Amino acid sequence: MIELRDYQKEAIEHALKAKRSTLVLPTGTGKTVIGAFFLKKLFESGKIKKAIVLVPTRILVEQTHNFYRSLGLNSEKIYGIFSKDVRAEVWKKARIAISTPETVYNDLDVIGKVDAVVVDECHHAVGDDAYAKVLREIDCEYRLGLSAFIPRRRRKEIEELIGEMREWSVESLRGYVAEWIGEVFETKFNKKEMEIYDEIDRRRCKAKSSDKLVYTSALKFFAKDGALALKESLSRETKLSKLLEDLNDEIMKLRDLHKLNYLFRALELYEGFEKSIVFVERVIVAKKLFEILSKDFDTALIVGRKKRREEDLERAKEAKVVVSTSAGEEGVDLPTADLLINWSNTSSPLRFIQRHGRIMRKVGRPVKFVVYLVTPDTIDVDDLLASAEQAKRIIDVNIDKSTLEELWRASRRRKIIELLTEPMPIEWLVEISGRTLAEVRFALKKACEEGEVVYIYTHLGKTYIRVDHIDKLERFSSYLNPVWEGKAKINGSVRGDYSKLKSRIERKLPLQKLEVVVAKKVGDVIEYNHRVYNFRISSPKVLDIVLRNALSNF
C-alpha cells in the first residue's frame, strides 16, 4: 500500500471537505495518487456508487487503470475503439470508469447516474474542448480537478466547471520535485495519415535492405516532422520519390504539420515560461514553425546558416521562443530557457542529452519542463524510447516511468515480440518480422528487461521465446539437462549443483539478471564457462529453465 505524503493527505482532505475543488500541484508530486484516494475514501464511506476519471489520452487510460487496480480499486477502462454497444455494457457495470473525455461525451446517453468525477489534466476544461463539454452535461455532487499548471486566463471557467482552485508551489514541496520534468503529448495521426503511414511501413517490411533504409527515412520524416517534410522529399527526383510515386497525390493532400495544435497546447500550458526552445529535425519545418509562431510570440530561428550564425545566436538570446534544428543542440547558450519542446524526437542518446543541456543549468525557474511531441504507433515512439533508454545511464530522464511503459506496450517494436510464440534466434526473428537487426535487438533487449522474453543457449545461439510460451523450450531437452556444478553471485556467492543453486536463488527472486560460472570437469582438466542470462527472472519456472540450461553439457 502507498504511504501518503503529508501534502497528499492535506489535498485529499481538502477535496473531500470542499466536494468540488481544483488542485494545482507540480508535475511529479503524485496527482494520480490524490485522485485515487479521493475516490477510495468516498466509496469506503458509502457517499458514492459510481465515478468517472477523465484522462486525456489512451496511454493515460491504461496507466491510470493499472494504478487504480494496484490499489484494489475496481476500475474499468473504456475506449472509443470499441463499439458503443460494448461500451454501454461496461458503463453499466463500472464502479470507477476511466476514459477519455471524447469517449465519455459520445456515451453520455448510456452512462447513467454519476456521483463523482475526477478530471486529470483539467487545464483542458475550457471552451469547446471535450473536457468542458462533459463537465457541463454531467450532474454530480463531487468534482476534483488536477493539473500541474493552469493559465491565469483559464482559471475562472475551470473553477466554475469543477471547483475553487488551491495551489501548492514548487518551493513548498521542495525535496519532492525534480529539477526538470518531462511530459509526453500524443500527437495522433488522423485516419488518412495513419493509412499512408501503414502502407509505407508495409512496403518497408517487404523491401530489400537498400530500399528498407529509404522507406525508414520516409517514415521518420512523416511521423517525426510531419507530412511537410515528406512532401519536400518527394518534390525532388530521388529513390524515395520513385518508390512512393503512386502515393504522391495522396500524400500531397495531407495536412502539413499534424503536431502543430499540440505545440500550441504546450506553449499555452506553460504560459509563464521565460524562454522556450523548440527542436525540429528538418529545416523546411523549422522555417514554417518560425513563420507561424512569429504571429503570437517574439520568435528566433536557428538553422545552421554560417553567414548569419552570430546574428542568429544574439537574436535567440532576446526571443521568447527559439525554433532550432540540430545546429542549436550544442551551440545555443540560453541559461534562462525553462521550456524545451521536442517537435522531432531523436534516436541518438548523445543528441538527447545535448538538447536537455540547454535547460539543465540551475538558473531561472526552480523547475524546468521538457515536452515530447510523439506520434503514437509510429517510429517516432521508437526513437524516443531508444534515446531515453540509453540516456538514462548518464542523466536522470524525468519522464514518468509508467508513461514510458505504456508507450512501449503500444509501440511497433513491441509488436515484434508478439511473433515470439516459437523458440528462435534473432536472425529468424529479423526475417519473419521484416524489421532491421537494430530494431529487433532493441525490442528483445527491452522485452528481456521487462521480463516478457527469455532465452537459452542452444546450437542456434541465443534462442528466444516469450515467457507465456516458455514450455516450448522443452523441445531443446538436450540443452536443459543439468550435469555440472556452478557458482552464481547474488549478495555473495552461491555454489553447488542444480538443486542447491535453485533452492538458494529462488528465495532471492525477482532478479534482473543472472550470471553463472560453470565448472566442467573433463578428466583432470576443469573448464570454466561464464553464462549470462540478461533478462528479468521473476518466477521459479523461469529460474528452473535458466539453471538447467546454464549447467547443461553444451
Buried (B, 14 or more C-beta within 10 A) or exposed (E): EEEBBEBBEBBBEBBBEBBBBBBBBBBBBBBBBBBBBBBBBBBEEEBBEBBBBBBBBBBBBBBBBBBBBEBEBEBBBBBBEEEEEEBBEBBEEBBBBBBBBBBBBBBEEBBEEBBBBBBBBBBBBBEEBBBBBBBEEBEBEBBBBBBBBBBEEBBEEBBEBBBEBBEBEBEEBEEBBEBBBBBBBBBBBEEEBBEBBEBBBEBBEEBEEEBBEBBBBBBBBBBBBBBBBBBBBBEEEEEBBEBBEEBEEEBEEBEBBBBBEBBEBBBBBBEEBBBBBBBBBBBBBBBBBBEBBBEEBEBBBBBBEEEEEEEBBEBBBEBBBBBBBBBBBEBBEBBEBBBBBBBBBBBBBBBBBBBBBBBBBEEBBEBBBBBBBBBBBBBBBBBBBBBBBBBBEEBEBBBBEBBBBBBBBBBBBBBBBEBBEBBBBBEBBBEEBBBBEEBBBBBBBBBBBBBBBBBBBBEBEBBBBBBEBBEEBEEBEEBBBBEBBBBBEBEEEBEBBBEEBBEBBBEBBEBEEBBBBBBBEEEEEEEEBEBEBEBBBBBEEBBBBBBBBBBBEB
